[in-house]
């Protein structure tokens, strides 16, 4: 294999490494990423596309391309050739109390026809730190792949009760989504650590937990003092997209949390408002029915508003936070890819200098580094397409679900007030009849 620019770099439009070794001209300076400027990077199959920056956070959703036709065009390349043969579910949370600690475990059920498993079905119990162990092992053993994020481990004491039913339910759904994403991945799903996680009665988590892979060690050792000359354009576009997407989602998340807080406060006030009408009805015999009608209507609106708050806290916000964590995971893989490229460039530059001095042949390690960069580029681009496809599907379902639930909320409120109008009209008719008699 000849030593030149990695295929992944050459396909991205970057110059061969032999040219990079010459002094850089002004046009060849390392690329810097600017966020919030006049241009914003979007991606179509990994190719940078320049578009005008959206004027507001809400316009982000106009760029998600959620229509079915486009989604079919960028379909996950693996789903066309593979049949799912590994199904996992996380459910049935249980609280465990001991003298040393209190914790929650979740049932992990597996059904599979793969020969790597001894049995077709497994059922084990795992706690959060077991999921964390799995993710660390996947990240160490598959450094070129995007590992799905876990829900955040730590919560603010006094603000969120980590043993509350709502919190445990939300975390269970997030853990289920994490494990399903791993099980559906064409590479990660065959990792032996996943096999152990799904099937072993007791996990031997100490073995190798603190050890880094040889790939990671060599990258850090060689690339530690070497500055990457230029990230290929398509990976620069990925980084710019992630920065912009993170900024938009962060803004939407903050606004949504403020809305949820204000709605919760409003709900408290409305409940008190309805109670006042109920107590008033007890002291006004002639107005009792209308006042009780108002109290009932307000109660109906409270129920609808409470459902709306629950939907936002349990369905909408978790998806935003998952993708904020997903963005950090993707950035981490990009950094590893850059380190791998820097290792290759550093080794190649040193080898070229030695060859010029004593005609030493290019060592085999340089070719291995080139292969490693090519592997990073191919795996990252495949996972990027998969992530984009999943993102479109997730946000399409999220926004459609949010729209349906909001419509349902306002329809319930409308029905409540309309029933009050009917009651008041009946009362008015009765009063006129009694006056006539």
N, C-alpha and C positions, 0 to 999 in steps of 0.2 A: 504493500500500500504506500503510495507516495505521500510525502508530508507536505501539505499545503494548507490552505484555509479549509476548515471543516465544511462538509457539504451543507450543513445547516446554515453556516455563515455565508457561504457563497450564494446560496439560494436566496438569501436575504438582501443581496446587493452589496455586501461588504467586500472590500478589497482582499485579495489573498494575503496571507500572513507575511509572505516574503516582502510585499510592498509596504506592509505596516511597519516592518523593521526599519525602514528608512525614516529620516526625520520628518515629522508631520508638517504638512503645510497648513495654512489657516483653514482651508476647507476640510481638513482631516482631523481637526481637534476633537477630543472626546465630546460626545453629545450630552448636553445638559437638559434636564426635563423641567419645563416651566408649567406650573399649574395656575389656572386663573387668568391666563393671558387672552389674546384675541382668538386663538385657535384651540380647539378641543379635539382630541383624538378619539375616533370611533373605530371599530374593527369589524371587518367582514371577512371571515375565514382567515383571520390573522393578518390582514393587510391594512395598513394605516389609512384612514380616510379623514380628511380635514373638514370640519363642519363648524358653523358659528356656535359660540358658547350659549347655552340656554339662559334666558333672562331670569328665570326663577327656579327654585327647587322643584316646583310642581311640574315644570316642563320636562323633567327627567323622564316621566312616564310616557311622554310623547315619543321618546327615542328608544323605547324598549322593544319595538317591532314585535307585537304580540299576535299579529294575524296568523291564521292557520297556514296560509300558503307559504309564507316565509319560513315558518317553523318546520314545515315539511322539507323545504329546500336545504336546511342546515341540520338535518336529522343526525342523531348520534351515529357515527360510522360503525360502532360496534354492534348496535342493535339489529343491523341488517343481516349479520352473519352468525350471531350467537343466540342461543336459546337459554333463557334463564333456568338455572338448575340449582340455585341456592336461595332459599327464602328465610328471612330472619324477622323476628318480632320482639320488641321490648314492651313489656306490660307488667301488670300486677305488682305495684310497688308495696314493700312491707317495711315497717319501722322496727329496728332492732335496738334494744336498750340493754347495755351491760354496765358493769361498775366502772369501766374505763372510758366508754364512749357510747354515743347514740348515732346511728346511721341508718340510711335507707338502702335496701337492695331491690333489684328489679329482676323479673324473670326474663331470661333470654331463650327464646324458642327457635329451633332451627329445623328446617326440612330440606333435604338435599339428595341428589342421586349421584353425586361426585364420588369417584373411587378414592379420593384422598381422605374421605371420612369412613370410619369403620362401620357406622350405623346410619340409617336414613333419617333418624330424628334424634334431637338432643333437647334437653331442657335443663338449664343451669341458672343459678342466681348470681348476679354481679352487682357490685356497688360502683359509685362514680369513679373511684380511684382505679378500678379495673379497666374501665373504658379509657381512662387517661393513660394507663400502662399500654393498652393496645395502640393508641394513637402515637405514643412515643416510639414504640417498636416499629410501627409502619413508617414513620418519618425517618428513623435511622436506617432501616433496611431498604427503603424505596425512596432515596433522596431526590430522584428525578421526577417524582410524581406529586400531584396535588393531593394532599390528605385532607379530607373533609374536617371542618372544625367541630369541636365539642362545645356545649354550652359553658358559659363561664363558671368556674368552680366556686369562687368566693362571692359572698353577698355581704352587704353592709348590715352588721348586727344592729338590731333595734329598728331597722327600716323594712327588711324582708325576713319573714320567718321561714327558714329553709325546711322546716318540717310541716308547714301548712299544706293543706290539700291542694290549693291552687298552685303553689310553687312546685310541689312534687309532680303534679300532673303536667305542668309546663316542661319541667326538666325531662320527664319520661318521654314526652313527645319528641324533644330535641335529641335524646339519646337514640330513640328508635329511628329517627331520620338519619343520624350519623351512621348507624350500623347498616341501614339499608343502602346508603350511598356507597359504603365500602363494599358490601356484598354484591352490588350491581356493577362494580368497576372491573374491567376485563383483566387487570393485573393485580390490584390489591386484594381481590377476592380469593386469589390463590396463594396469598402469603401464609406461611406456616404459623405465624403468630395469631392470625385470625382463626385458623383451625383450632389452635389451642384455646383461644378465648371462647369459642363456641362449644367446644366439646369437653374440655378438661374439667374435672370436678374441682380441683384446686389448682390455681395458677402459680407457677414458680416465677414470681415477678422479680426476684432479686437477681437472677442469673442474667447478666448482660444489660441490666437496666441502665446503668450509668456509663456504659461503653458506647463510643461513637463508632460508626462504620469506618473502614479503611478509606473509603472514598472521602468522607467528611474530614478525616484527619489529614490526608494528603492535600486536600484543597486548602485547608487552613494553614498548613505548614508552608506550602509553596507560594500561595497567593497572598499571604499575609502582608508582605511588603511590596506587592506589585499592583500598580494602578491599571485597571482595565482601559485599553486604548479607546475602544468604541463599542457600545452595545449595538447589535444589529437593529435596523430600523423597525422591524416588526415587533421586536421585544421592547423597544422604546415606546412604541405605540401601546403595547399592553400596559406598561408602567404608567403612562399618561392616563390611559382609560381608567385604571384602578384608582389613581389619585382623584380623578374627577368623580368617579362613581362613589368613592368613599365619602367625599365631601358632600355630595348630594344626599346620599342615604343618611349621613350623620345629621344633616339639617332636617330632613323629614322626620327622623327618629326623635330629635329634640322637640320639634313642633308637635308631633303626635303625643309625646309624653305630657306636654303642657296642656293639650286639648283634653287628654284623659284626666289630668288632675282637676281641670276646671269643670269637666263634666261630673266628676265624683263630688265636688263641692256643690255643684248645682243640684245634683240628685239629693244630697242631704237637705238642702233648703226646700226642695219641692216636696219631700216627704213630710217635713214639718208643716208646710203649707196645706197639704191634704188633711193632716191631723186636726188643724184648726177648724176646717169646715165640718169635720165629724163632730167635734165638741160643740160647735155652734148649732148644729142640727138638733142636738139634745135639748136646747133651750128655746127653740123657735118651732112651735108646733105647726104653724101654717107654712113655714118654709122648710119643713123637715125633709120632704122628698127632693126638692131641688138642691138643697145643701148636701144631702147624702149623695145625690147624683154627681155633684161637682167633686166630692171627696172620692167617689168611685172612679170618676174620669181621671183625676190626678193620680190615683193609685195605678190605673192602667198605664198611664204615661211613665210613671216611675218604673214599672216592670219592664217596659220597652227600653227605657234609657239604661236600666241596669244591664240588660242583655247586650246593648250596644257597647257599654264599657267593658264587659267581659270579653266580647269579641275582639275589641281592640287590644286588650292586655294579653289575651291568650292566643290569638291568631295572627293579628297584624304585626305587633311589635316584635314577637319572637323571630319572624321571618326577616325583618330589617336587621336585627342584631346578628342573626346567623350569617347574613351576607356581609355584614361589616367584619365578622371574624373570618369569613371565607376570603375576603380581600386581603387580610393580613397573611393568611396561609399562602395565597397566590404570590404575594410580594416576597415571602420567604423563599419560595421555589425560584423566583426570578433572581434573588440574591445568590442562591446556590449555583444557578446557571452561570451567573457572572463570575463567581469564584472559580468555577470549572474552566471557563474561557480564559480567565486571568492565569490560571495554573498552566494551561496549554501555551499561552503566549509567552509566559515567563520561561518555561522549559525550552521552548523552541528558540527563543532569543539567545539563551545561554548556550544551546547546542550549536547554533549558527556561529557564534563568537568562537567557540572551541574549534569548530571545523576550519574557520579562517586562520586560526593560530597554528594548529598542529594536524589539520586534515583528518580529525576524528570523525567517523561516520555518525549520522544522526541516530541517537539511541532509540531502542524499541519503546522506552517509556514515553517518548514524545508521541509516537503513533497511538499508544494506548490513551494518552490524554486527549488526542484528537477524536478518537472513538467515543470517549466519555462525553465530550462536548456535543458530538452528533446525537448521542443517545439522549442527552438533556434536551436538546432542541426538539427532537422528534416527540419525546414523551410530553414535554411541556405544551407543544402545539396541539397534540391530541387531547390532553386534559383541558386545555383552554376551550376547544370546540365543545367538549362535553359539558364544561361548566357554563358556557354561554347558552347551550341548549337547555340545560336544567334551569338556568336563571329565567329564561323566557317563559318556560312552562310554569315555574313557581310563581312568578309575578302575575302571569295571566290568571292563574287560579286565585291568587291573593286578591287582585283587584275585582274580579268578577264576584268572588265571595263577599268582599267588603260592600260592593254595590248592592247585592241581594239582601244582605243583612241590614243595611241602612234603609233600604226601601221597606223592608219588613217592619223596622222600628217605627218609621213614620206612618205606615199604614195602620199599625196598632194604635198609635196616638190619634190619628184621624178618626178611626172607628170609635174611640172613646169619646171624643168631642161630639161626633155625630149622634151618638146615643144620648148624650146630654141634651142636645137640641130637641130630639124626639121627646124626651121626658118633659122638658120645659113647655113644649107645645101642647102636650097632653094636659099638663097642669093648667095652662092658660085656658084650654077648652073647658076643663072642669070648673074653673072659677067663673067663667061666663055663664055656664049652665046653672050654677048655684045662684048667681045674681038674678038670672031670669026667673027662677023659681021663687 
